[in-house]
Amino acid sequence: MEGYTAEALDEVVRGRRLDIVLLDRTHWEAMLSGFVPPQELLDLVVDAAAFKGEAHAPLHRLLDRKPAALTVHSAGPNHPLLLPPLTSGAGAFLEVAESPYFGLSATGPETVLVTLDEGVAAVDLATGQARWETGVGGCSDAALRLPDGSLLLARAHGVGRYHDGVVSAIASGSAHEHCGRLLIGPDGSVWCFDPGWSKAGQASVPSLIRLGGSLGEEEHHPLPSSGSPVVAAAWLDDGRCAVATGTRVSILSGPGQPVEREFSLGPDVTGLAPLGGGQLLVLDAASVLHAVPRDADEVQPLAAFKAEARRMFRLATDGRAAVLVAAQDRAGASTVLGIHRIGDGDAPLCRPYVPYPARFDNKGSTAPARLAGSTAPVTARLSPPSLPSSVPSVTVPMSPSRQPRSASTVHPASAENLYWHSEQERAEVDARRLATELPLYAIEALMAANFDVRSWLQPWREAWRSMSVGDTPPDGSLLRWLPMAARSLGVHAEPDGAAEAGFRPSPAYLVGFGAGLRAVVGLAVAQRLIPGDAHHMAQWLRDVS
């Protein structure tokens, strides 16, 4: 359990065929915690033995992706792949390998840690310099730097620590793979947010997990969810915590404590981050940034980021005044990660921007009213009226201290951006066509997946596979609409071996498809044809079925 002597390791490989692999305590704890699931770890161990002749490979060497050198460029105010500047010109962009996940955390007003599939990189926005902190790959969210210089990493189902070239698992994390989020408490304690997850009747309780120094010392604190998926959490510097469920954010006096205040936004919440003085920042699915003051009963929309040519946004703060936003873009054959600082002291953000109303209340939101006498079955489909040809984009308002740029300074769109936009527009048209054929139970699942097309389709794809091999009987409702989705989304909808399973749409197409589905559902919600979130949608479907 504690390892092997050098002599023992030498005996294993000396003068004979390698026919044994050796695991130590770090390997077993990585599997038990979920930091490296068993199948993945055994695959890595066997590969190390087969291709490198290593009977015993330390955990850090198994996980090292050996990332390529970072290419970093400072960001001028007109660079097309960055967010427009608000109150600060600090920014940079990195050319990176395409990553299914990425995370952002601030270690100061000018420095950030960026977590990519290849590893964790430190970026200094003031100097434009960057370096890899570790090549440990497969991490799914922001890494945290501890006072001793070590890094905490959220990976798969667990949490690990990287220090001086050594990796060790220290805690279990999220019940669902790649969903754990690391948080720093107001007293400097370290926590992991487990959002909980449900699929095919299986569910886990959303919770905040206080981490100890080693595996098994975790403390689980359940969070209120009202049956809806919890999507984000944040600790405020005054000891309270915030929890986001769909469109609703709740402020708690602490984990497991009563709700002090609640408020609702229009779109779903995608990110929370603390700001000094007990304030909270909220990023929503429409890429609008909001501020929640400490005691005021209102929420202030601050800025709206252009959604076009953007695949994923991440929000981070240094806990005081510096606010950083990262956007991952696909530009031709490369992927670019743009990082921008939008806070610089006492007035961290730009003047208010109000795209839609937001309100505080003290009670749970009610589902939109149904048409009188409606008895729509769960297999009913949306049939919205004519829709606009494209989803309108919003622009970032400028700080009062900044003068608008002249037309001559605007950077023209590149061929790569034009390709991205055309792919998105084509996907939006296809998505609106599919949306009118979707049964209401699929709309509910789409809301629960926050319009992430890939995660939404995964259980339906598995159900189709199960039917195709005879494990389950055919489902006529599913087979009416899922093949339509497969014609546009290929491998994300159809199981291996099916006609469309070899087709993989581009990242731009997936972004546009999600936006098109969101537009149709949003219109149906606005017309009060269906409820506005997954929880009330599920309730409503139970009532009408």
C-alpha positions as CSV (number, residue, x, y, z in Angstrom):
1,M,0.0,0.0,0.0
2,E,2.9,2.4,0.7
3,G,4.8,1.7,-2.4
4,Y,7.8,-0.5,-3.5
5,T,11.5,-0.4,-3.0
6,A,13.8,0.3,-5.9
7,E,15.2,-3.3,-5.7
8,A,11.7,-4.8,-5.9
9,L,10.9,-2.7,-9.0
10,D,14.2,-3.6,-10.6
11,E,13.5,-7.3,-10.0
12,V,10.2,-7.2,-11.8
13,V,11.6,-6.0,-15.1
14,R,15.1,-7.4,-15.1
15,G,15.9,-10.0,-17.7
16,R,12.4,-11.4,-18.3
17,R,9.2,-10.7,-20.0
18,L,7.0,-8.2,-18.2
19,D,3.9,-10.0,-17.0
20,I,2.9,-8.1,-13.9
21,V,1.8,-4.6,-13.1
22,L,2.1,-3.0,-9.6
23,L,-0.4,-0.6,-8.0
24,D,0.3,1.3,-4.8
25,R,-1.9,3.3,-2.4
26,T,-2.2,6.3,-4.7
27,H,-3.7,4.2,-7.5
28,W,-6.2,2.6,-5.2
29,E,-7.3,5.8,-3.6
30,A,-7.6,7.4,-7.0
31,M,-10.1,4.6,-7.9
32,L,-11.9,4.7,-4.6
33,S,-12.4,8.4,-4.7
34,G,-13.5,8.5,-8.4
35,F,-10.6,10.8,-9.3
36,V,-9.5,8.2,-11.8
37,P,-12.3,5.7,-12.4
38,P,-11.2,2.0,-12.2
39,Q,-11.6,1.3,-16.0
40,E,-9.6,4.4,-16.9
41,L,-6.9,3.7,-14.4
42,L,-6.5,0.1,-15.5
43,D,-6.3,1.1,-19.1
44,L,-3.6,3.6,-18.3
45,V,-1.6,1.1,-16.3
46,V,-1.8,-1.6,-19.0
47,D,-0.8,1.0,-21.7
48,A,2.2,2.0,-19.6
49,A,3.3,-1.6,-19.3
50,A,2.6,-2.5,-22.9
51,F,4.1,0.5,-24.6
52,K,6.7,1.7,-22.1
53,G,7.6,-1.4,-20.2
54,E,6.7,0.1,-16.9
55,A,5.5,-2.3,-14.3
56,H,4.9,0.5,-11.8
57,A,3.9,3.9,-13.2
58,P,3.2,6.7,-10.6
59,L,-0.2,8.3,-10.8
60,H,1.2,11.7,-12.1
61,R,2.9,10.0,-14.9
62,L,-0.2,8.0,-15.9
63,L,-2.2,11.3,-16.1
64,D,0.4,13.5,-17.7
65,R,-0.9,14.6,-21.1
66,K,2.4,16.2,-22.0
67,P,0.8,19.3,-23.3
68,A,2.2,21.3,-26.3
69,A,3.8,24.6,-25.7
70,L,1.4,27.4,-25.1
71,T,0.9,30.1,-27.7
72,V,-0.2,33.3,-26.0
73,H,-1.0,36.7,-27.5
74,S,-1.9,39.9,-25.7
75,A,-5.3,41.2,-26.6
76,G,-5.8,44.6,-28.2
77,P,-9.2,46.3,-27.9
78,N,-10.2,45.3,-31.4
79,H,-9.2,41.7,-31.4
80,P,-12.3,39.8,-32.9
81,L,-11.8,36.7,-30.7
82,L,-12.1,38.5,-27.4
83,L,-14.9,40.2,-25.4
84,P,-15.0,43.9,-26.1
85,P,-13.3,45.9,-23.3
86,L,-15.4,47.3,-20.6
87,T,-13.4,49.2,-17.9
88,S,-10.0,47.5,-18.5
89,G,-7.9,46.6,-21.5
90,A,-6.2,43.6,-19.8
91,G,-6.7,40.5,-21.7
92,A,-5.0,37.6,-23.6
93,F,-5.9,34.8,-25.9
94,L,-4.4,31.3,-26.1
95,E,-4.3,28.9,-28.9
96,V,-5.3,25.6,-27.3
97,A,-6.4,22.1,-28.3
98,E,-10.2,21.7,-28.4
99,S,-11.4,20.7,-24.9
100,P,-14.8,19.4,-23.9
101,Y,-14.5,21.2,-20.6
102,F,-12.5,24.2,-19.3
103,G,-12.3,26.1,-16.0
104,L,-11.2,29.5,-14.9
105,S,-10.1,30.7,-11.4
106,A,-8.4,33.9,-10.3
107,T,-5.3,34.0,-8.2
108,G,-5.1,37.8,-8.3
109,P,-6.6,40.7,-10.3
110,E,-4.2,40.1,-13.2
111,T,-3.5,36.3,-13.0
112,V,-5.7,33.3,-13.7
113,L,-5.5,29.6,-13.8
114,V,-7.0,28.0,-16.9
115,T,-8.0,24.3,-16.7
116,L,-8.0,22.5,-20.1
117,D,-8.1,18.9,-21.1
118,E,-4.3,18.9,-21.4
119,G,-3.6,20.3,-18.0
120,V,-3.7,23.5,-15.9
121,A,-2.0,26.7,-17.2
122,A,-1.2,30.0,-15.4
123,V,-1.8,33.2,-17.4
124,D,-0.5,36.7,-16.4
125,L,-2.8,39.2,-18.2
126,A,-0.4,42.1,-17.4
127,T,2.6,40.6,-19.1
128,G,0.9,38.2,-21.5
129,Q,3.0,35.3,-20.3
130,A,1.7,31.8,-19.6
131,R,3.1,28.5,-18.5
132,W,1.8,25.0,-17.7
133,E,1.5,24.4,-14.0
134,T,0.8,20.7,-14.5
135,G,0.1,18.3,-17.4
136,V,-2.4,16.3,-15.4
137,G,-5.2,16.0,-17.9
138,G,-8.9,15.2,-18.0
139,C,-9.9,17.8,-15.3
140,S,-13.3,19.2,-15.8
141,D,-13.4,22.5,-13.9
142,A,-11.4,25.3,-12.4
143,A,-8.3,24.3,-10.4
144,L,-7.6,26.1,-7.1
145,R,-4.2,27.2,-5.9
146,L,-3.7,26.7,-2.1
147,P,-1.4,28.8,0.1
148,D,1.4,26.1,0.0
149,G,1.5,26.4,-3.8
150,S,-0.2,23.1,-4.5
151,L,-3.2,22.7,-6.9
152,L,-6.6,21.2,-6.2
153,L,-8.1,19.5,-9.2
154,A,-11.6,18.3,-9.9
155,R,-11.6,15.3,-12.1
156,A,-14.2,12.6,-13.0
157,H,-15.9,11.9,-9.7
158,G,-13.2,13.0,-7.3
159,V,-10.8,15.7,-6.1
160,G,-7.0,15.4,-6.3
161,R,-4.0,17.5,-5.1
162,Y,-0.9,18.2,-7.2
163,H,2.2,19.3,-5.4
164,D,5.9,19.1,-6.4
165,G,5.2,16.7,-9.2
166,V,3.1,14.2,-7.1
167,V,-0.6,13.6,-7.5
168,S,-2.8,12.2,-4.8
169,A,-6.6,11.8,-4.4
170,I,-7.9,13.6,-1.4
171,A,-11.7,13.4,-1.6
172,S,-14.7,12.0,-3.4
173,G,-16.6,14.7,-5.4
174,S,-19.6,14.7,-7.7
175,A,-22.0,11.8,-8.1
176,H,-22.1,12.4,-11.9
177,E,-18.9,12.4,-13.8
178,H,-17.2,15.8,-14.6
179,C,-19.7,17.8,-12.5
180,G,-17.7,18.7,-9.4
181,R,-16.9,22.4,-8.8
182,L,-14.2,23.5,-6.3
183,L,-15.0,26.5,-4.0
184,I,-13.1,28.4,-1.4
185,G,-15.1,29.2,1.8
186,P,-15.0,32.6,3.5
187,D,-12.7,31.1,6.2
188,G,-10.2,29.7,3.6
189,S,-11.7,26.2,3.8
190,V,-12.0,24.2,0.6
191,W,-15.3,22.7,-0.7
192,C,-16.5,20.7,-3.6
193,F,-20.0,21.5,-5.0
194,D,-21.8,18.3,-6.1
195,P,-24.9,19.4,-8.1
196,G,-26.6,16.0,-7.9
197,W,-27.9,14.4,-11.0
198,S,-30.8,12.2,-12.0
199,K,-31.2,9.8,-14.9
200,A,-33.5,6.9,-15.5
201,G,-34.9,7.3,-12.0
202,Q,-31.5,7.5,-10.3
203,A,-30.7,10.6,-8.3
204,S,-28.2,11.9,-5.8
205,V,-28.7,14.7,-3.3
206,P,-27.0,18.0,-4.3
207,S,-24.5,19.0,-1.6
208,L,-21.5,21.1,-0.6
209,I,-18.7,18.9,0.5
210,R,-16.1,20.2,2.9
211,L,-12.8,18.7,2.1
212,G,-10.3,17.3,4.7
213,G,-6.7,16.7,4.4
214,S,-7.0,13.2,3.0
215,L,-9.5,10.7,1.6
216,G,-12.4,9.9,3.9
217,E,-12.4,13.2,5.8
218,E,-15.1,14.8,3.7
219,E,-18.2,16.4,5.3
220,H,-21.4,16.4,3.2
221,H,-23.9,19.2,3.6
222,P,-27.1,18.8,1.6
223,L,-28.5,21.7,-0.4
224,P,-32.2,22.6,-1.1
225,S,-33.2,21.7,-4.6
226,S,-37.0,21.4,-4.7
227,G,-36.6,18.5,-7.1
228,S,-34.9,20.6,-9.7
229,P,-31.2,20.2,-10.8
230,V,-28.9,22.5,-8.9
231,V,-26.5,24.0,-11.5
232,A,-24.1,26.3,-9.5
233,A,-23.1,27.4,-6.0
234,A,-20.8,30.0,-4.5
235,W,-19.6,31.1,-1.1
236,L,-19.9,34.8,-0.2
237,D,-17.3,36.5,1.9
238,D,-19.8,37.2,4.7
239,G,-20.3,33.5,5.4
240,R,-23.5,33.0,3.4
241,C,-23.7,30.7,0.3
242,A,-25.7,31.0,-3.0
243,V,-27.3,28.2,-4.9
244,A,-28.7,28.3,-8.4
245,T,-31.5,26.1,-9.6
246,G,-32.6,26.7,-13.2
247,T,-33.6,30.4,-13.3
248,R,-33.7,30.8,-9.5
249,V,-30.9,31.8,-7.1
250,S,-31.3,31.2,-3.4
251,I,-29.2,32.9,-0.7
252,L,-28.7,30.7,2.3
253,S,-27.2,31.5,5.7
254,G,-25.1,28.4,5.3
255,P,-25.3,24.8,3.9
256,G,-28.4,23.1,5.3
257,Q,-29.6,26.4,6.7
258,P,-32.9,28.2,5.7
259,V,-33.2,30.3,2.6
260,E,-32.8,34.0,3.4
261,R,-33.7,35.4,0.0
262,E,-34.5,34.2,-3.5
263,F,-34.8,35.8,-6.9
264,S,-35.5,34.7,-10.4
265,L,-34.0,35.6,-13.8
266,G,-35.4,35.1,-17.3
267,P,-32.9,32.6,-18.7
268,D,-31.3,29.8,-16.7
269,V,-28.3,30.6,-14.5
270,T,-25.0,29.1,-15.7
271,G,-22.4,30.6,-13.3
272,L,-22.1,32.2,-9.8
273,A,-19.1,34.1,-8.4
274,P,-18.6,36.0,-5.2
275,L,-17.6,39.7,-5.1
276,G,-16.5,41.7,-2.1
277,G,-18.9,43.0,0.5
278,G,-21.2,40.0,0.4
279,Q,-22.1,40.7,-3.3
280,L,-22.8,38.0,-5.9
281,L,-22.3,37.9,-9.6
282,V,-24.6,35.8,-11.8
283,L,-24.0,34.8,-15.4
284,D,-27.1,33.5,-17.3
285,A,-27.6,31.4,-20.4
286,A,-28.2,34.5,-22.5
287,S,-24.6,35.6,-21.6
288,V,-25.8,38.4,-19.4
289,L,-23.9,39.3,-16.3
290,H,-25.8,40.4,-13.2
291,A,-24.8,41.8,-9.8
292,V,-26.7,41.0,-6.6
293,P,-26.1,43.6,-3.9
294,R,-25.7,42.6,-0.3
295,D,-29.0,43.8,1.0
296,A,-30.9,45.5,-1.9
297,D,-34.0,43.7,-3.1
298,E,-33.2,44.0,-6.7
299,V,-30.8,42.4,-9.2
300,Q,-28.8,44.6,-11.5
301,P,-28.0,43.4,-15.1
302,L,-24.5,44.8,-15.7
303,A,-23.4,43.6,-19.2
304,A,-24.3,41.4,-22.0
305,F,-21.7,39.6,-24.0
306,K,-22.1,38.8,-27.7
307,A,-23.1,35.2,-28.0
308,E,-22.1,34.6,-31.6
309,A,-18.8,32.7,-32.2
310,R,-18.8,31.8,-28.5
311,R,-19.0,28.2,-27.4
312,M,-18.6,28.3,-23.6
313,F,-18.3,31.1,-21.1
314,R,-16.6,30.9,-17.7
315,L,-16.7,33.5,-14.9
316,A,-14.2,34.0,-12.0
317,T,-13.4,36.7,-9.4
318,D,-10.6,37.2,-7.0
319,G,-13.2,37.6,-4.2
320,R,-12.9,41.4,-4.1
321,A,-13.2,43.5,-7.2
322,A,-11.5,41.9,-10.1
323,V,-13.9,40.1,-12.5
324,L,-12.6,37.8,-15.2
325,V,-14.5,36.2,-18.1
326,A,-13.2,33.6,-20.5
327,A,-14.7,32.5,-23.8
328,Q,-13.7,29.5,-25.8
329,D,-14.1,29.9,-29.6
330,R,-13.5,27.7,-32.6
331,A,-11.6,29.6,-35.3
332,G,-11.0,27.6,-38.4
333,A,-8.6,24.7,-37.6
334,S,-7.7,26.0,-34.1
335,T,-9.4,26.7,-30.8
336,V,-8.9,30.0,-29.1
337,L,-9.4,30.8,-25.5
338,G,-10.0,34.5,-24.8
339,I,-9.6,35.8,-21.3
340,H,-10.6,39.3,-20.3
341,R,-10.6,41.3,-17.1
342,I,-13.6,43.5,-16.7
343,G,-13.1,44.9,-13.2
344,D,-10.5,47.3,-11.9
345,G,-11.2,48.4,-8.4
346,D,-14.0,50.4,-6.8
347,A,-16.3,50.4,-9.9
348,P,-15.6,46.9,-11.3
349,L,-18.2,46.9,-14.1
350,C,-19.8,49.0,-16.8
351,R,-23.1,50.9,-16.6
352,P,-26.3,48.9,-16.2
353,Y,-27.7,47.0,-19.1
354,V,-31.3,45.8,-18.9
355,P,-32.3,43.2,-21.5
356,Y,-35.2,41.8,-19.5
357,P,-36.8,42.3,-16.0
358,A,-35.5,40.4,-13.0
359,R,-37.4,40.2,-9.7
360,F,-37.0,39.2,-6.1
361,D,-39.6,37.3,-4.2
362,N,-39.9,35.2,-1.1
363,K,-41.9,32.3,-2.5
364,G,-41.3,29.7,-5.2
365,S,-42.1,30.8,-8.7
366,T,-45.3,29.4,-10.2
367,A,-45.7,27.7,-13.5
368,P,-47.1,29.7,-16.4
369,A,-50.8,29.5,-16.7
370,R,-52.2,26.8,-19.0
371,L,-54.9,27.4,-21.5
372,A,-58.3,26.9,-20.0
373,G,-59.4,23.3,-20.2
374,S,-56.0,22.1,-21.6
375,T,-55.4,18.4,-21.4
376,A,-52.4,18.1,-23.6
377,P,-50.8,14.6,-23.4
378,V,-47.1,14.3,-22.6
379,T,-46.5,13.4,-26.3
380,A,-47.9,16.6,-27.5
381,R,-45.6,18.8,-29.6
382,L,-44.8,22.5,-29.7
383,S,-46.2,24.3,-32.7
384,P,-45.0,27.9,-32.4
385,P,-45.9,30.5,-34.9
386,S,-43.4,31.8,-37.4
387,L,-40.0,32.5,-35.8
388,P,-37.3,35.0,-36.7
389,S,-34.6,33.7,-39.1
390,S,-31.9,34.1,-36.5
391,V,-31.6,34.7,-32.8
392,P,-30.8,38.4,-32.2
393,S,-27.5,39.0,-30.4
394,V,-26.9,41.5,-27.7
395,T,-24.0,43.9,-27.4
396,V,-21.8,44.9,-24.5
397,P,-22.5,48.4,-23.3
398,M,-19.5,50.6,-22.9
399,S,-18.3,52.2,-19.7
400,P,-19.2,55.9,-19.4
401,S,-15.4,56.6,-19.2
402,R,-14.8,55.0,-22.7
403,Q,-15.5,56.7,-26.0
404,P,-17.0,54.6,-28.8
405,R,-14.4,53.5,-31.4
406,S,-14.6,55.0,-34.8
407,A,-15.8,52.7,-37.6
408,S,-12.3,52.6,-39.1
409,T,-11.0,50.8,-36.0
410,V,-13.4,47.9,-36.1
411,H,-11.7,44.7,-37.1
412,P,-13.4,43.0,-40.1
413,A,-14.8,39.6,-39.7
414,S,-12.4,36.8,-40.6
415,A,-13.2,33.9,-42.9
416,E,-13.1,31.6,-39.9
417,N,-15.7,33.7,-38.1
418,L,-17.9,33.8,-41.2
419,Y,-17.8,30.0,-41.3
420,W,-18.7,29.8,-37.6
421,H,-21.7,32.1,-38.1
422,S,-23.0,30.3,-41.2
423,E,-22.8,27.0,-39.4
424,Q,-24.7,28.4,-36.4
425,E,-27.4,29.9,-38.6
426,R,-27.8,26.6,-40.5
427,A,-28.1,24.7,-37.2
428,E,-30.7,27.2,-35.8
429,V,-32.9,26.6,-38.8
430,D,-32.6,22.8,-38.4
431,A,-33.2,23.0,-34.7
432,R,-36.4,25.1,-35.1
433,R,-37.7,22.4,-37.5
434,L,-37.0,19.6,-35.1
435,A,-38.4,21.5,-32.1
436,T,-41.9,21.4,-33.6
437,E,-41.7,17.6,-33.6
438,L,-40.5,17.1,-30.1
439,P,-42.8,15.6,-27.5
440,L,-43.2,17.6,-24.2
441,Y,-41.2,15.0,-22.2
442,A,-38.2,15.7,-24.5
443,I,-38.7,19.5,-24.0
444,E,-38.6,18.9,-20.2
445,A,-35.3,16.9,-20.5
446,L,-33.9,19.6,-22.8
447,M,-34.6,22.2,-20.1
448,A,-33.0,20.0,-17.4
449,A,-29.9,19.7,-19.6
450,N,-29.8,23.5,-19.9
451,F,-30.0,23.1,-23.7
452,D,-26.7,21.3,-23.9
453,V,-27.5,19.1,-26.9
454,R,-25.0,16.4,-26.3
455,S,-25.9,15.7,-22.7
456,W,-29.6,16.0,-23.5
457,L,-29.4,13.3,-26.2
458,Q,-27.1,10.9,-24.4
459,P,-29.8,8.9,-22.5
460,W,-32.1,8.9,-25.6
461,R,-29.2,7.5,-27.7
462,E,-28.6,4.8,-25.1
463,A,-32.3,3.9,-25.1
464,W,-32.2,3.6,-28.9
465,R,-29.1,1.3,-28.6
466,S,-30.9,-0.8,-26.0
467,M,-33.9,-1.2,-28.4
468,S,-31.7,-2.0,-31.4
469,V,-30.1,-5.0,-29.6
470,G,-33.4,-6.2,-28.2
471,D,-32.8,-5.4,-24.6
472,T,-35.9,-3.3,-24.4
473,P,-39.1,-3.2,-26.5
474,P,-39.5,-0.5,-29.2
475,D,-40.7,2.9,-28.0
476,G,-42.9,4.3,-30.7
477,S,-42.8,7.8,-29.3
478,L,-39.0,7.9,-29.1
479,L,-38.6,6.5,-32.6
480,R,-40.8,9.1,-34.1
481,W,-38.5,12.1,-33.2
482,L,-35.1,10.7,-32.4
483,P,-34.2,9.7,-36.0
484,M,-35.1,13.2,-37.1
485,A,-32.6,14.5,-34.5
486,A,-30.0,12.0,-35.9
487,R,-30.2,13.5,-39.4
488,S,-28.9,16.7,-38.0
489,L,-26.8,15.6,-35.0
490,G,-25.4,12.2,-36.2
491,V,-23.3,10.4,-33.6
492,H,-24.8,12.4,-30.7
493,A,-28.3,10.9,-31.4
494,E,-27.8,7.5,-33.0
495,P,-26.0,4.6,-31.4
496,D,-22.9,3.0,-32.9
497,G,-23.6,1.0,-36.1
498,A,-26.7,3.1,-37.1
499,A,-26.9,4.9,-40.4
500,E,-26.0,8.4,-39.1
501,A,-23.7,7.3,-36.3
502,G,-20.5,8.1,-38.3
503,F,-21.5,11.7,-38.8
504,R,-20.2,14.3,-36.3
505,P,-21.4,17.9,-36.5
506,S,-19.0,20.8,-35.9
507,P,-18.8,22.6,-32.6
508,A,-20.3,25.7,-34.2
509,Y,-23.3,23.6,-35.5
510,L,-23.9,22.2,-31.9
511,V,-23.9,25.7,-30.5
512,G,-26.4,27.0,-33.1
513,F,-28.6,23.9,-32.6
514,G,-28.8,24.6,-28.9
515,A,-29.6,28.2,-29.6
516,G,-32.3,27.3,-32.0
517,L,-34.0,24.9,-29.6
518,R,-33.8,27.5,-26.8
519,A,-35.4,30.1,-29.1
520,V,-38.4,27.9,-29.8
521,V,-38.9,26.9,-26.2
522,G,-38.4,30.5,-25.0
523,L,-41.1,31.6,-27.3
524,A,-43.5,28.9,-26.0
525,V,-42.7,30.0,-22.5
526,A,-43.2,33.7,-23.3
527,Q,-46.6,32.8,-24.8
528,R,-47.4,30.9,-21.5
529,L,-47.9,27.6,-23.4
530,I,-45.5,25.7,-21.2
531,P,-43.7,26.3,-17.9
532,G,-40.4,28.1,-17.8
533,D,-38.1,25.6,-16.1
534,A,-37.6,21.8,-15.9
535,H,-39.0,21.4,-12.4
536,H,-42.3,23.1,-13.1
537,M,-42.4,21.5,-16.5
538,A,-42.2,18.0,-14.9
539,Q,-44.9,19.0,-12.4
540,W,-47.1,20.3,-15.2
541,L,-46.7,17.2,-17.3
542,R,-47.7,15.0,-14.3
543,D,-50.9,17.2,-13.9
544,V,-51.9,17.0,-17.6
545,S,-51.1,13.3,-18.2
